[in-house]
Amino acid sequence: MWIEESKRSLTAPFLGILALAAVLGLMFNLLSPRGIPWQPEELTNPLWREMPLAEARQLQGGEVLFVDAREPELYREGRIQRAVNLYPREYELLVRLLRPQLEKAPRVVVYGNDYGYQPAAYVAQRLIREGFREVYVLGTSFENWRKAGYPVAQPRRGGKS
Amino acid sequence: MSPLLNLLSLGCRLFLAGLFLYAAHDKVLNPQSFAWDVARYQVLPVVLVNPASVLLAWLEITIGGLLLLGALTRAAAAWAGLLLAMFIGLMVYAGFTGAAFDCGCFPGQEGHTAGFSAALRDLWFLLPALWVLRVPGTWLRLDNLFWGED
């Protein structure tokens, strides 16, 4: 009884709150300099190219620098051998630290999760915008690299890798 | 309504308002960072991540503001309960998938790992939301000016 009564009296204000939040969010996102695009530019207008798994494996060991775009917690749990960690949230800081390695590498292959090329596509796009030319996104995820039996670095007992 | 019940309702409402405003302000001011938080769970198609994260941040801040003012109180409490129930489900999912990352619930990146403990915390937060939904109280509510006591 109380639930039925509540449903009737709450429906309009409930939907009103949703509409108010949507309008405020839309306005703020359009007007704020920190607003974000509705669709990620790195996916709608990609500047990067994809590198197939087998090709990346062939190049491993000197001709390519692997960049792990996942969060540091996941990077610490396991990564492609000799990969460096450059993830979106700390991009500005990390790219400065990694610049010498990035500039020296003939090719850079960025990888991430098996989730619509993210967050690898974001990192690759920004690297290209900063002038790095040979930047690719691995055509699959780290998990698939591992499943293929290719070399990975994992923590030893005690937590260090 | 007894003063004790009114006091309890006011306390629950202000607690929820503070919780939602605290959780949302950083998401509103740093939408890109929050979108990455949302993306990490990998439960939404990539094309929906940015719009959903903007809507969610603004929904949280709207709910917090309305609860603080005591405007549309019961509807705001219903939204708070719904969002908290959704977060509980998400945290349980994160727990089962072994997610080891920050849950993105509150500002700062330490001490809020996604998983079962975060689900338990949100379950506690759900209690005041359900209370305010059932007993919104009559003290310090803008609703009283427009619609009288309910």
Interface residues (C-beta under 8 A of the other chain):
Chain A: W2 S6 S9 L10 P13 F14 G16 I17 L18 L20 A21 A22 L24 G25 L26 F28 N29 S32 R34 G35 I36 P37 W38 Q39 P40 L43 E71 E73 L74 E77 P88 R89 N113 Y115 G116 Q118 P119
Chain B: V28 L29 N30 P31 Q32 S33 A35 W36 A39 R40 Q42 P45 V46 V47 V49 N50 P51 S53 V54 L55 A57 W58 L59 I61 T62 I63 L66 L72 R74 A75 A76 A78 W79 A100 F101 L133 R134 D150
